[in-house]
């Protein structure tokens, strides 16, 4: 009888710990505004590249759902966005969306919130190339591109976050994509 009580207590303790970890480890949603921005330290030698405006009429970046047609993403689609059929590693946090277009090695940075900051998409490689950050200073509901040339046998990883051009500092929330093959072949 005593052994049965201990096993029930053990199961209850394990379930409580799992529930607590699920509550405390849940990441912020892309639309949740941070209470106060938390600065992120990037390496001193990271290269900041200002993204260029894209041409109007480019197709919607990510699979459209009902909420995007009326929300900020729907508005962004009209102002040129990355092609959904080739843009990989789509990653988003509050105020920033990003992806990698393998044909042409183009990094896309979308600014989705009017908060005085810019969208930033950091690019990291698995072969030692210096880290770079593509910054969209074009304003809310716009996409900017940074055209790069990565080694075709390598992989890239994206890090989306916010950037304050006045101070030159980066801020959370942030999110990372998985590793993306530069040649687009998984």
Phi and psi in degrees as GROMACS dihedral restraints (atoms count N, CA, C in turn):
[ dihedral_restraints ]
;  ai    aj    ak    al  type     phi  dphi    fc
    3     4     5     6     1   -64.5    20    10
    4     5     6     7     1   -38.9    20    10
    6     7     8     9     1   -64.4    20    10
    7     8     9    10     1   -38.8    20    10
    9    10    11    12     1   -63.1    20    10
   10    11    12    13     1   -40.5    20    10
   12    13    14    15     1   -63.5    20    10
   13    14    15    16     1   -40.8    20    10
   15    16    17    18     1   -66.1    20    10
   16    17    18    19     1   -40.5    20    10
   18    19    20    21     1   -67.5    20    10
   19    20    21    22     1   -37.7    20    10
   21    22    23    24     1   -66.0    20    10
   22    23    24    25     1   -40.9    20    10
   24    25    26    27     1   -64.4    20    10
   25    26    27    28     1   -39.2    20    10
   27    28    29    30     1   -64.5    20    10
   28    29    30    31     1   -42.7    20    10
   30    31    32    33     1   -64.3    20    10
   31    32    33    34     1   -42.9    20    10
   33    34    35    36     1   -63.0    20    10
   34    35    36    37     1   -42.1    20    10
   36    37    38    39     1   -65.2    20    10
   37    38    39    40     1   -41.3    20    10
   39    40    41    42     1   -64.6    20    10
   40    41    42    43     1   -42.8    20    10
   42    43    44    45     1   -64.8    20    10
   43    44    45    46     1   -39.2    20    10
   45    46    47    48     1   -64.0    20    10
   46    47    48    49     1   -43.0    20    10
   48    49    50    51     1   -64.3    20    10
   49    50    51    52     1   -40.5    20    10
   51    52    53    54     1   -64.5    20    10
   52    53    54    55     1   -43.9    20    10
   54    55    56    57     1   -63.3    20    10
   55    56    57    58     1   -42.1    20    10
   57    58    59    60     1   -64.1    20    10
   58    59    60    61     1   -41.4    20    10
   60    61    62    63     1   -67.6    20    10
   61    62    63    64     1   -34.4    20    10
   63    64    65    66     1   -66.6    20    10
   64    65    66    67     1   -38.1    20    10
   66    67    68    69     1   -72.0    20    10
   67    68    69    70     1   -41.8    20    10
   69    70    71    72     1   -83.8    20    10
   70    71    72    73     1   -19.2    20    10
   72    73    74    75     1  -102.1    20    10
   73    74    75    76     1     6.3    20    10
   75    76    77    78     1   -73.0    20    10
   76    77    78    79     1   124.5    20    10
   78    79    80    81     1   -74.0    20    10
   79    80    81    82     1   159.8    20    10
   81    82    83    84     1   -70.3    20    10
   82    83    84    85     1   144.0    20    10
   84    85    86    87     1   -74.0    20    10
   85    86    87    88     1   160.4    20    10
   87    88    89    90     1   -61.7    20    10
   88    89    90    91     1   -24.8    20    10
   90    91    92    93     1   -96.7    20    10
   91    92    93    94     1    -5.2    20    10
   93    94    95    96     1   -78.1    20    10
   94    95    96    97     1   120.2    20    10
   96    97    98    99     1   -76.2    20    10
   97    98    99   100     1   132.6    20    10
   99   100   101   102     1   -69.7    20    10
  100   101   102   103     1   145.2    20    10
  102   103   104   105     1   -64.3    20    10
  103   104   105   106     1   -51.4    20    10
  105   106   107   108     1  -137.5    20    10
  106   107   108   109     1   136.9    20    10
  108   109   110   111     1   -64.5    20    10
  109   110   111   112     1   139.7    20    10
  111   112   113   114     1  -109.4    20    10
  112   113   114   115     1   122.2    20    10
  114   115   116   117     1   -68.3    20    10
  115   116   117   118     1   143.5    20    10
  117   118   119   120     1  -115.6    20    10
  118   119   120   121     1   130.9    20    10
  120   121   122   123     1   -89.6    20    10
  121   122   123   124     1   118.1    20    10
  123   124   125   126     1  -101.1    20    10
  124   125   126   127     1   158.8    20    10
  126   127   128   129     1   -54.7    20    10
  127   128   129   130     1   145.6    20    10
  129   130   131   132     1   -60.6    20    10
  130   131   132   133     1   -33.5    20    10
  132   133   134   135     1   -90.3    20    10
  133   134   135   136     1    10.4    20    10
  135   136   137   138     1   -65.4    20    10
  136   137   138   139     1   135.1    20    10
  138   139   140   141     1   -89.0    20    10
  139   140   141   142     1   127.1    20    10
  141   142   143   144     1  -101.0    20    10
  142   143   144   145     1   121.7    20    10
  144   145   146   147     1  -113.4    20    10
  145   146   147   148     1   126.6    20    10
  147   148   149   150     1   -80.5    20    10
  148   149   150   151     1   123.8    20    10
  150   151   152   153     1   -69.5    20    10
  151   152   153   154     1   153.8    20    10
  153   154   155   156     1  -100.5    20    10
  154   155   156   157     1   153.4    20    10
  156   157   158   159     1   -67.0    20    10
  157   158   159   160     1   148.6    20    10
  159   160   161   162     1  -100.9    20    10
  160   161   162   163     1   164.9    20    10
  162   163   164   165     1   -80.3    20    10
  163   164   165   166     1   138.6    20    10
  165   166   167   168     1   -61.4    20    10
  166   167   168   169     1   151.6    20    10
  168   169   170   171     1    96.9    20    10
  169   170   171   172     1    -1.7    20    10
  171   172   173   174     1   -69.7    20    10
  172   173   174   175     1   148.0    20    10
  174   175   176   177     1   -71.7    20    10
  175   176   177   178     1   167.7    20    10
  177   178   179   180     1   -62.1    20    10
  178   179   180   181     1   139.2    20    10
  180   181   182   183     1   -71.0    20    10
  181   182   183   184     1   -41.2    20    10
  183   184   185   186     1  -127.0    20    10
  184   185   186   187     1   160.9    20    10
  186   187   188   189     1   -53.3    20    10
  187   188   189   190     1   125.4    20    10
  189   190   191   192     1   -73.6    20    10
  190   191   192   193     1   140.6    20    10
  192   193   194   195     1  -124.6    20    10
  193   194   195   196     1   173.7    20    10
  195   196   197   198     1   -58.7    20    10
  196   197   198   199     1   -35.0    20    10
  198   199   200   201     1   -72.7    20    10
  199   200   201   202     1   -27.1    20    10
  201   202   203   204     1   -70.3    20    10
  202   203   204   205     1   -26.3    20    10
  204   205   206   207     1   -67.4    20    10
  205   206   207   208     1   -26.3    20    10
  207   208   209   210     1  -107.4    20    10
  208   209   210   211     1   -18.5    20    10
  210   211   212   213     1   -89.9    20    10
  211   212   213   214     1  -171.9    20    10
  213   214   215   216     1   -59.1    20    10
  214   215   216   217     1   -36.3    20    10
  216   217   218   219     1   -64.6    20    10
  217   218   219   220     1   -36.4    20    10
  219   220   221   222     1   -64.4    20    10
  220   221   222   223     1   -39.6    20    10
  222   223   224   225     1   -67.0    20    10
  223   224   225   226     1   -37.4    20    10
  225   226   227   228     1   -65.4    20    10
  226   227   228   229     1   -36.1    20    10
  228   229   230   231     1   -59.3    20    10
  229   230   231   232     1   -34.9    20    10
  231   232   233   234     1   -70.5    20    10
  232   233   234   235     1   -20.6    20    10
  234   235   236   237     1  -101.2    20    10
  235   236   237   238     1    23.3    20    10
  237   238   239   240     1    83.8    20    10
  238   239   240   241     1   123.8    20    10
  240   241   242   243     1  -142.3    20    10
  241   242   243   244     1   165.8    20    10
  243   244   245   246     1   -65.7    20    10
  244   245   246   247     1   149.2    20    10
  246   247   248   249     1   -68.5    20    10
  247   248   249   250     1   127.9    20    10
  249   250   251   252     1   -66.8    20    10
  250   251   252   253     1   -26.7    20    10
  252   253   254   255     1   -80.0    20    10
  253   254   255   256     1   -10.9    20    10
  255   256   257   258     1  -129.2    20    10
  256   257   258   259     1    -3.0    20    10
  258   259   260   261     1   -91.2    20    10
  259   260   261   262     1   116.8    20    10
  261   262   263   264     1  -108.3    20    10
  262   263   264   265     1   160.1    20    10
  264   265   266   267     1    69.4    20    10
  265   266   267   268     1    30.8    20    10
  267   268   269   270     1   -52.9    20    10
  268   269   270   271     1   122.9    20    10
  270   271   272   273     1  -137.6    20    10
  271   272   273   274     1   140.1    20    10
  273   274   275   276     1  -145.1    20    10
  274   275   276   277     1   147.3    20    10
  276   277   278   279     1  -139.7    20    10
  277   278   279   280     1   179.8    20    10
  279   280   281   282     1   -51.2    20    10
  280   281   282   283     1   116.8    20    10
  282   283   284   285     1    86.2    20    10
  283   284   285   286     1    -8.7    20    10
  285   286   287   288     1  -140.4    20    10
  286   287   288   289     1   135.5    20    10
  288   289   290   291     1  -127.8    20    10
  289   290   291   292     1   148.0    20    10
  291   292   293   294     1  -152.9    20    10
  292   293   294   295     1   156.8    20    10
  294   295   296   297     1  -160.0    20    10
  295   296   297   298     1   173.0    20    10
  297   298   299   300     1  -123.6    20    10
  298   299   300   301     1   123.8    20    10
  300   301   302   303     1   -95.8    20    10
  301   302   303   304     1   109.2    20    10
  303   304   305   306     1   -68.5    20    10
  304   305   306   307     1   -33.0    20    10
  306   307   308   309     1   -84.5    20    10
  307   308   309   310     1    98.5    20    10
  309   310   311   312     1   113.5    20    10
  310   311   312   313     1    -9.7    20    10
  312   313   314   315     1    52.7    20    10
  313   314   315   316     1    56.0    20    10
  315   316   317   318     1  -108.2    20    10
  316   317   318   319     1   129.6    20    10
  318   319   320   321     1   -97.4    20    10
  319   320   321   322     1   128.9    20    10
  321   322   323   324     1  -107.2    20    10
  322   323   324   325     1   133.1    20    10
  324   325   326   327     1  -127.1    20    10
  325   326   327   328     1   119.0    20    10
  327   328   329   330     1  -111.6    20    10
  328   329   330   331     1   132.3    20    10
  330   331   332   333     1   -98.9    20    10
  331   332   333   334     1   118.1    20    10
  333   334   335   336     1  -110.7    20    10
  334   335   336   337     1    -2.1    20    10
  336   337   338   339     1  -134.5    20    10
  337   338   339   340     1   139.3    20    10
  339   340   341   342     1   -89.7    20    10
  340   341   342   343     1    93.5    20    10
  342   343   344   345     1  -137.7    20    10
  343   344   345   346     1    11.7    20    10
  345   346   347   348     1    83.0    20    10
  346   347   348   349     1    -1.3    20    10
  348   349   350   351     1  -113.2    20    10
  349   350   351   352     1   167.5    20    10
  351   352   353   354     1  -108.1    20    10
  352   353   354   355     1   157.8    20    10
  354   355   356   357     1   -78.0    20    10
  355   356   357   358     1   142.5    20    10
  357   358   359   360     1  -137.2    20    10
  358   359   360   361     1   135.8    20    10
  360   361   362   363     1  -127.7    20    10
  361   362   363   364     1   109.6    20    10
  363   364   365   366     1   -82.1    20    10
  364   365   366   367     1   145.3    20    10
  366   367   368   369     1  -123.8    20    10
  367   368   369   370     1   125.4    20    10
  369   370   371   372     1  -121.2    20    10
  370   371   372   373     1   144.5    20    10
  372   373   374   375     1  -113.3    20    10
  373   374   375   376     1   164.1    20    10
  375   376   377   378     1   -96.0    20    10
  376   377   378   379     1     9.9    20    10
  378   379   380   381     1  -124.2    20    10
  379   380   381   382     1    15.7    20    10
  381   382   383   384     1    92.6    20    10
  382   383   384   385     1     5.8    20    10
  384   385   386   387     1   -65.4    20    10
  385   386   387   388     1   146.6    20    10
  387   388   389   390     1   -59.8    20    10
  388   389   390   391     1   142.3    20    10
  390   391   392   393     1   -69.0    20    10
  391   392   393   394     1   143.3    20    10
  393   394   395   396     1  -135.1    20    10
  394   395   396   397     1   154.3    20    10
  396   397   398   399     1  -126.9    20    10
  397   398   399   400     1   124.6    20    10
  399   400   401   402     1   -91.8    20    10
  400   401   402   403     1   119.2    20    10
  402   403   404   405     1  -110.3    20    10
  403   404   405   406     1   132.3    20    10
  405   406   407   408     1   -99.1    20    10
  406   407   408   409     1   103.9    20    10
  408   409   410   411     1  -101.3    20    10
  409   410   411   412     1    16.9    20    10
  411   412   413   414     1   -82.6    20    10
  412   413   414   415     1   -11.6    20    10
  414   415   416   417     1   106.6    20    10
  415   416   417   418     1   176.0    20    10
  417   418   419   420     1   -64.6    20    10
  418   419   420   421     1   149.2    20    10
  420   421   422   423     1    61.3    20    10
  421   422   423   424     1    36.2    20    10
  423   424   425   426     1  -130.5    20    10
  424   425   426   427     1   159.8    20    10
  426   427   428   429     1  -118.7    20    10
  427   428   429   430     1   141.6    20    10
  429   430   431   432     1  -125.5    20    10
  430   431   432   433     1   153.7    20    10
  432   433   434   435     1  -123.5    20    10
  433   434   435   436     1   148.5    20    10
  435   436   437   438     1  -125.4    20    10
  436   437   438   439     1   115.3    20    10
  438   439   440   441     1   -91.3    20    10
  439   440   441   442     1   117.5    20    10
  441   442   443   444     1  -121.1    20    10
  442   443   444   445     1   176.3    20    10
  444   445   446   447     1  -135.0    20    10
  445   446   447   448     1    98.6    20    10
  447   448   449   450     1   -99.5    20    10
  448   449   450   451     1   156.3    20    10
  450   451   452   453     1   -64.2    20    10
  451   452   453   454     1   127.0    20    10
  453   454   455   456     1   -62.9    20    10
  454   455   456   457     1   -23.2    20    10
  456   457   458   459     1   -91.1    20    10
  457   458   459   460     1     2.5    20    10
  459   460   461   462     1   -99.8    20    10
  460   461   462   463     1  -179.0    20    10
  462   463   464   465     1  -127.9    20    10
  463   464   465   466     1   150.9    20    10
  465   466   467   468     1  -121.8    20    10
  466   467   468   469     1   157.3    20    10
  468   469   470   471     1  -134.6    20    10
  469   470   471   472     1   136.0    20    10
  471   472   473   474     1  -101.7    20    10
  472   473   474   475     1   147.2    20    10
  474   475   476   477     1  -132.1    20    10
  475   476   477   478     1   110.6    20    10
  477   478   479   480     1   -97.9    20    10
  478   479   480   481     1   138.3    20    10
  480   481   482   483     1  -161.2    20    10
  481   482   483   484     1  -177.0    20    10
  483   484   485   486     1  -102.9    20    10
  484   485   486   487     1   152.6    20    10
  486   487   488   489     1  -135.0    20    10
  487   488   489   490     1   132.7    20    10
  489   490   491   492     1  -104.7    20    10
  490   491   492   493     1   105.7    20    10
  492   493   494   495     1   -65.2    20    10
  493   494   495   496     1   -27.1    20    10
  495   496   497   498     1   -68.0    20    10
  496   497   498   499     1   -37.1    20    10
  498   499   500   501     1  -103.6    20    10
  499   500   501   502     1   -16.1    20    10
  501   502   503   504     1    73.2    20    10
  502   503   504   505     1    24.0    20    10
  504   505   506   507     1  -112.0    20    10
  505   506   507   508     1   152.3    20    10
  507   508   509   510     1  -104.6    20    10
  508   509   510   511     1   149.6    20    10
  510   511   512   513     1  -136.2    20    10
  511   512   513   514     1   152.4    20    10
  513   514   515   516     1   -75.6    20    10
  514   515   516   517     1   165.2    20    10
  516   517   518   519     1   -73.6    20    10
  517   518   519   520     1   159.3    20    10
  519   520   521   522     1  -137.2    20    10
  520   521   522   523     1   159.8    20    10
  522   523   524   525     1  -149.4    20    10
  523   524   525   526     1   152.7    20    10
  525   526   527   528     1  -115.6    20    10
  526   527   528   529     1   143.5    20    10
  528   529   530   531     1   -86.3    20    10
  529   530   531   532     1   172.1    20    10
  531   532   533   534     1   -78.7    20    10
  532   533   534   535     1  -178.4    20    10
  534   535   536   537     1   -73.8    20    10
  535   536   537   538     1   134.6    20    10
  537   538   539   540     1  -117.7    20    10
  538   539   540   541     1   124.9    20    10
  540   541   542   543     1   -68.3    20    10
  541   542   543   544     1   131.1    20    10
  543   544   545   546     1   -60.6    20    10
  544   545   546   547     1   -33.8    20    10
  546   547   548   549     1   -80.4    20    10
  547   548   549   550     1    -4.2    20    10
  549   550   551   552     1    80.1    20    10
  550   551   552   553     1     1.8    20    10
  552   553   554   555     1  -100.1    20    10
  553   554   555   556     1   117.7    20    10
